[in-house]
Amino acid sequence: MTPPKPISRPDRVSLWRYLKLFRQDILSAQPDRLYGAWMAEFRTPFFRSYLTNDPTLIRTILNDRPRDFPKSDRIGEGLRPLLGQSVFLTNGPKWDHQRRIIDPAFERGRLTQSLPAMWDAGQAMVTRVLDQIGTGTDIEIEEVASHAAADVIFRTLFSIPIEDKIAAQVFHEFRTYQRSQPILNLAAFVPLPRWFPRFHRAETKRAAERIRALITQLVDARRDAIAKGTAPDDLATRIMTTADPETGQCFTAAEMVDQVAIFFLAGHETSASALSWALYCCAAAPEWQTRIAEEAEALSDPKDVKRLKTSRDVFRETLRLYPPVPMMVRETTKPESFRKRAIPKAAQLVLSPWHLHRHTKLWTDPDTFDPARWQSDQTRQSARDAYMPFSAGPRVCPGAGFAMAEGPLLLSMLLRATAITPVTGKTPQPVAHLTVRARDGIWLRAQPRRSPATEDAA
């Protein structure tokens, strides 16, 4: 099965045309040759950018010399009204301090403590879907996945379900924020001095302010509960009570608001994107859907997630084809020489999981949905050299293990309860702004796998 991908632009276009295409979708704004190139250079009147698919260069940038290639402010400029100085946007000593506090909360042993919250969110998702579809109907699956992923985040972070008043408000406001296309900011294209106004969209700023105000309420309430000794042992409590082992300092309330904002953005938006595309791929490849549903029959406890081998391979393959964050941007701190090219200081280095994961010289049948490849010896080298849905090196996403438990678990729970098929005439078209989503949503036909009478008898 070959799932849809964006139509690439012509190889040469004007800067104005490129900016227009970028505004519509950052993936279809790129030429097709990038799927087979090791490196490509793009010049504008304002800056130079270099996309690299060379595994050796990627290791140099992300693993071997990450301090020489800090995260670029270009993409982060548009997200700053919401994310402030969160771990996603910082570099240097500030980032070091943040990761020393955050990383312990996502260690493997601590992750196990989050599984019951994922399980509860999954059960709530299944109940909502079954109530919605009755005996069978068309549903927009991105909405289902977004709701479920937000529920997971609130349950694991603050021990509250999505139905909580503040949680529901944050979820609603975040959808408004997404629709404002926050990364499309002038500073993403033109290098501006620090003092120069960023001209964020009015709706972007208003939505960010509302979200941060709601998160502040949650953080303040948790600080009070910690002081009283009544706080639950969830992610928020663990992070807020962890001191930097080098400085002895914990996050201030303002710093914690920044971190919660990125946890929600990264944990909700990216998980929803991956789960939506996984469900679409399973609908279009019914043999894999059936295998997941059969495997999931043995699910009886959150810890059973480690047994979901088929679901995990399907999720890995989905992350290969539809990495939620399709591009990452780093910046050179000094002149470099890459593949016999002279790279100037302050050049933008674009690392594209989207193109790397579909590279014609690194993967067999790169556009084909084939979860079986993850059990093949042939894939091992590709997986090592050309697979980074969560980035790599010191800046690898701290929630990678969390996502690889959440995704397969929710996928298995939903496919155990429902059978899904594509809706004729509504093939989803991938676009990328914050994450890889479908232009008009992902519509699937869903029906219960068991009749109500069968469920009652069981």
C-alpha positions in Angstrom: 0.0 0.0 0.0 1.3 3.4 -1.0 -0.2 6.2 1.2 -0.4 9.8 -0.1 2.4 12.3 0.0 2.5 15.9 -1.1 3.1 16.8 -4.7 6.5 18.5 -5.0 7.0 21.9 -6.5 9.0 22.5 -9.7 12.8 22.4 -9.2 13.2 26.2 -9.8 10.7 28.8 -8.6 10.9 32.5 -7.7 11.4 33.5 -4.1 7.9 35.0 -4.1 6.5 31.7 -5.4 8.5 29.7 -2.8 7.2 31.9 0.1 3.6 31.5 -1.2 4.0 27.7 -1.4 5.7 27.6 2.1 2.8 29.4 3.5 0.4 26.8 2.2 2.6 23.8 3.2 6.3 23.5 3.9 6.5 20.0 2.3 5.0 20.7 -1.1 7.2 23.8 -1.2 10.2 21.5 -1.7 11.5 20.0 -5.0 11.3 16.3 -5.7 15.0 16.0 -6.1 15.5 16.2 -2.3 14.3 12.6 -2.0 17.5 11.4 -3.6 19.9 14.2 -2.8 22.7 14.1 -0.1 22.8 17.8 0.2 21.0 20.8 -1.4 21.6 24.6 -1.2 18.9 27.2 -1.2 19.8 30.9 -1.5 17.6 33.9 -0.7 18.5 37.6 -0.4 18.4 37.2 3.4 20.1 33.9 4.2 21.4 30.6 2.9 20.0 27.3 3.9 21.4 23.8 3.3 19.3 20.6 3.5 21.3 17.5 4.2 20.3 13.9 4.0 23.9 12.6 4.4 23.8 10.3 7.5 27.5 11.2 8.3 26.7 14.9 8.3 23.6 14.4 10.3 25.6 12.5 13.0 28.2 15.4 13.0 25.5 18.0 13.5 23.3 16.2 16.0 25.6 13.7 17.8 29.3 14.6 17.5 29.3 18.4 17.6 25.8 19.6 18.7 27.2 22.7 20.5 28.6 24.0 17.2 25.1 23.7 15.6 22.5 25.2 18.0 18.8 25.2 17.3 18.0 28.0 14.9 15.7 30.8 16.1 14.0 31.0 12.7 11.3 28.4 13.4 11.1 29.2 17.1 10.3 32.9 16.5 6.7 32.2 15.6 6.3 29.8 18.6 7.8 32.1 21.3 4.5 33.8 22.3 3.3 30.4 23.6 6.5 28.6 24.5 8.5 31.4 26.0 11.9 30.1 27.1 10.9 26.4 27.1 13.4 23.6 26.5 12.3 23.4 22.8 13.6 26.9 22.0 16.7 27.3 24.2 20.3 26.6 23.7 23.5 26.5 25.8 23.5 26.6 29.6 19.8 27.4 29.9 19.0 24.3 27.9 21.4 22.2 29.9 19.7 23.4 33.1 16.3 22.5 31.8 17.2 19.0 30.6 18.9 18.1 33.9 15.5 18.7 35.5 13.2 17.3 32.9 15.1 14.1 31.8 14.7 12.2 35.1 10.9 12.4 34.9 11.0 10.5 31.6 13.4 7.7 32.7 12.1 4.2 31.9 11.2 3.3 35.4 9.3 6.6 35.8 7.5 6.0 32.5 5.9 2.9 33.9 4.1 5.1 36.3 2.4 7.0 33.4 1.0 3.8 31.8 -2.3 3.7 33.9 -3.1 7.3 32.8 -2.6 6.3 29.2 -4.8 3.3 29.7 -7.6 5.3 31.2 -7.4 7.9 28.4 -7.5 5.0 25.9 -10.6 3.5 27.5 -12.3 6.9 27.5 -11.4 7.3 23.8 -12.9 4.0 22.9 -16.1 4.8 24.8 -16.4 8.2 23.0 -15.9 6.6 19.6 -18.4 3.8 20.1 -21.0 6.2 21.4 -20.3 8.4 18.3 -20.5 5.7 15.6 -23.4 3.6 16.8 -23.7 0.7 14.3 -21.3 2.5 11.9 -20.7 5.9 10.4 -18.0 8.2 8.9 -15.8 10.0 11.4 -13.0 12.5 11.2 -10.1 10.6 12.9 -7.8 13.6 13.5 -10.4 15.0 15.9 -10.6 11.7 17.7 -6.8 11.4 18.0 -6.3 15.0 19.1 -8.9 14.6 21.9 -7.3 11.3 23.0 -3.7 12.7 23.0 -4.8 15.8 24.9 -6.5 13.5 27.5 -3.2 11.5 27.9 -1.2 14.7 28.5 -3.5 16.1 31.1 -3.9 12.7 32.9 -0.1 12.1 33.0 0.9 15.7 33.7 -1.8 16.9 36.2 -3.9 13.8 37.0 -7.0 15.4 35.4 -9.0 14.1 32.5 -9.8 16.2 29.4 -13.3 16.8 30.8 -11.8 19.0 33.6 -12.9 22.6 33.0 -9.4 24.1 32.6 -8.1 21.1 30.6 -11.1 21.5 28.2 -10.4 25.2 27.8 -6.7 24.6 27.0 -7.7 22.0 24.4 -10.2 24.4 22.8 -7.7 27.4 22.8 -4.9 25.3 21.4 -7.1 24.5 18.3 -7.5 28.2 17.8 -3.7 28.6 18.2 -3.0 25.9 15.6 -5.4 27.5 13.1 -3.5 30.8 13.4 -0.4 29.1 11.7 2.1 30.5 14.3 5.3 29.5 12.6 4.5 31.7 9.6 6.3 34.7 11.0 8.4 37.3 9.3 11.4 36.4 11.4 11.3 32.9 10.0 12.4 34.3 6.6 14.2 37.5 7.3 17.0 37.9 10.0 15.8 40.6 12.3 17.6 42.3 15.2 16.4 41.5 18.7 14.8 44.9 19.1 12.7 44.7 15.9 9.0 43.8 16.3 8.1 40.3 15.3 4.6 41.1 14.0 3.0 38.0 15.4 -0.6 37.5 14.2 -3.0 39.0 16.6 -5.0 35.8 16.9 -1.7 33.9 17.6 -0.8 36.2 20.4 -4.3 36.2 21.9 -4.6 32.4 21.9 -1.1 32.0 23.4 -2.0 34.5 26.2 -5.2 32.6 27.0 -3.4 29.2 27.0 -0.6 30.5 29.2 -3.1 32.0 31.7 -4.9 28.7 32.0 -1.6 26.7 32.4 -0.6 29.2 35.1 -3.7 28.3 37.0 -2.7 24.6 36.9 0.9 25.3 37.9 -0.1 27.6 40.8 -2.6 25.0 42.1 0.0 22.3 41.9 2.6 24.4 43.8 0.1 24.9 46.6 -0.6 21.1 46.6 3.1 20.3 46.8 3.5 22.7 49.7 0.7 21.1 51.5 1.9 17.5 50.8 -1.3 16.6 48.9 0.1 16.6 45.3 -0.3 13.4 43.3 2.9 11.7 42.0 2.5 12.6 38.4 4.8 14.2 35.8 4.1 17.8 36.9 4.9 17.0 40.6 8.1 15.1 39.6 9.3 17.9 37.4 8.4 20.7 39.9 10.1 18.9 42.8 13.3 18.0 40.9 16.3 20.2 41.5 19.1 20.7 39.0 21.8 18.5 40.4 24.5 21.1 39.5 22.8 24.3 40.8 20.2 23.0 43.3 17.5 25.1 41.7 14.0 24.0 40.7 11.9 25.5 38.0 10.3 28.8 39.0 6.5 29.0 38.3 7.1 31.0 35.1 9.7 28.4 33.9 7.2 25.6 34.6 4.5 27.4 32.6 7.0 27.4 29.6 7.7 23.7 30.0 4.1 22.7 30.3 3.3 24.6 27.2 5.9 22.6 25.2 4.9 19.3 26.8 1.3 20.0 25.6 2.5 21.1 22.2 4.9 18.2 21.7 3.0 15.6 23.5 -0.4 16.4 22.2 0.1 17.7 18.7 2.8 15.2 17.6 1.1 12.2 19.2 -2.2 13.2 17.5 -0.5 13.5 14.1 1.2 10.1 14.4 -1.9 8.3 15.7 -4.2 9.8 13.0 -1.9 8.6 10.2 -1.4 5.2 11.8 -5.2 4.7 11.8 -5.4 5.8 8.2 -2.7 3.4 7.1 -4.4 0.6 9.0 -7.7 1.5 7.3 -6.0 1.3 3.9 -4.0 -1.9 4.7 -6.7 -4.1 6.4 -4.4 -7.0 6.9 -2.3 -5.0 9.3 -5.5 -3.7 11.0 -6.6 -7.3 11.6 -3.3 -8.3 13.0 -3.3 -5.5 15.5 -6.9 -6.2 16.5 -6.1 -9.9 17.1 -2.9 -9.0 19.0 -4.9 -6.5 21.2 -7.3 -9.2 22.3 -4.8 -10.2 25.0 -4.6 -6.6 26.4 -5.8 -6.6 30.0 -3.4 -4.3 31.8 -1.4 -1.1 30.9 1.9 -3.0 31.3 0.9 -5.3 28.4 2.0 -2.5 26.1 5.4 -4.2 25.8 3.7 -7.1 24.1 2.3 -5.1 21.3 4.9 -6.0 18.7 2.8 -5.7 15.6 1.3 -2.4 16.8 4.7 -1.0 17.5 6.0 -1.9 14.1 3.0 -0.3 12.5 3.6 2.8 14.6 7.3 2.9 13.7 6.4 2.6 10.0 3.9 5.4 10.4 6.5 7.6 12.0 8.8 6.9 9.1 6.3 7.9 6.5 4.7 10.7 8.4 7.2 12.1 11.0 5.1 14.6 13.0 8.0 17.1 12.9 9.0 17.0 9.3 12.0 19.4 9.5 14.5 20.6 12.1 16.7 23.7 11.7 20.1 24.2 13.1 22.5 27.1 12.6 26.3 27.2 12.1 28.3 29.1 14.6 31.4 29.3 12.4 32.3 28.6 8.7 32.2 24.9 7.8 33.0 22.7 4.9 30.4 20.0 4.1 30.6 17.8 1.1 33.1 20.2 -0.5 30.8 23.1 0.0 31.9 26.2 1.9 29.2 26.8 4.5 29.2 30.4 6.0 28.6 31.3 9.6 24.9 31.7 10.5 23.8 29.5 7.7 20.6 27.5 8.3 21.1 23.7 8.3 17.8 21.9 7.5 17.5 18.3 8.7 14.4 16.8 7.2 13.1 13.5 8.7 10.4 13.7 6.0 13.0 13.4 3.1 15.5 11.3 5.1 12.8 8.7 5.9 11.8 8.5 2.2 15.3 8.7 0.7 15.5 6.6 -2.4 19.2 5.6 -1.7 18.6 4.7 2.0 15.3 2.8 2.0 13.8 0.0 -0.1 10.4 1.0 -1.5 10.5 4.2 0.5 7.0 5.4 -0.2 5.4 2.0 0.6 3.7 1.3 3.9 5.4 -1.9 5.0 5.6 -2.5 8.8 7.2 -5.9 8.1 10.4 -4.0 7.1 11.1 -3.5 10.9 11.6 -7.2 11.3 14.0 -7.4 8.4 17.8 -7.4 8.7 17.9 -5.2 5.6 16.2 -2.4 7.6 18.7 -2.3 10.5 21.2 -0.1 8.7 18.5 2.3 7.4 17.0 2.5 10.9 20.5 3.4 12.3 21.4 5.9 9.6 18.1 7.4 8.3 15.4 7.3 11.0 15.0 10.1 13.5 11.3 10.9 14.2 12.4 12.2 17.6 15.6 13.9 16.5 18.9 12.4 17.8 21.9 13.1 20.0 21.7 15.2 23.2 18.6 17.0 21.9 16.6 13.9 21.2 13.0 14.3 22.4 12.9 13.4 26.1 9.4 12.0 25.6 10.4 9.5 22.8 9.8 6.5 25.1 6.5 8.0 26.3 5.3 8.4 22.7 6.4 4.8 21.7 4.2 3.5 24.6 1.3 5.8 24.0 1.0 5.4 20.3 0.9 1.6 20.0 -1.4 1.4 23.1 -4.0 3.8 21.8 -3.8 2.3 18.3 -4.4 -1.2 19.7 -7.2 -0.2 22.0 -9.2 1.5 19.3 -8.7 -1.2 16.6 -9.7 -3.9 19.1 -13.0 -2.1 19.4 -13.6 -0.8 15.9 -13.1 -1.7 12.3 -12.1 1.1 10.0 -12.0 1.6 6.2 -11.2 4.6 4.0 -14.0 6.8 2.8 -14.3 6.8 -1.0 -13.3 10.1 -2.6 -11.7 11.4 0.6 -8.1 10.5 0.4 -6.2 12.7 2.9 -3.6 15.1 1.6 -0.6 15.6 3.9 0.4 19.2 4.7 2.8 20.5 7.3 2.7 23.6 9.5 3.2 22.8 13.1 3.1 19.1 12.4 2.2 16.8 9.5 -1.6 16.8 9.3 -4.2 16.3 6.5 -5.5 19.3 4.6 -9.2 18.5 5.1 -8.9 16.0 7.9 -8.8 12.2 7.7 -12.2 10.7 7.2 -12.7 7.0 7.9 -15.7 4.7 8.0 -15.9 3.1 11.5 -18.1 0.4 12.9 -17.9 -1.7 16.1 -16.1 -5.0 15.8 -18.7 -6.5 18.2 -22.4 -5.9 18.4 -23.8 -4.5 21.7 -25.4 -7.9 22.4 -22.0 -9.6 22.0 -20.4 -7.1 24.3 -23.1 -7.6 26.9 -22.7 -11.4 26.7 -18.9 -11.0 27.2 
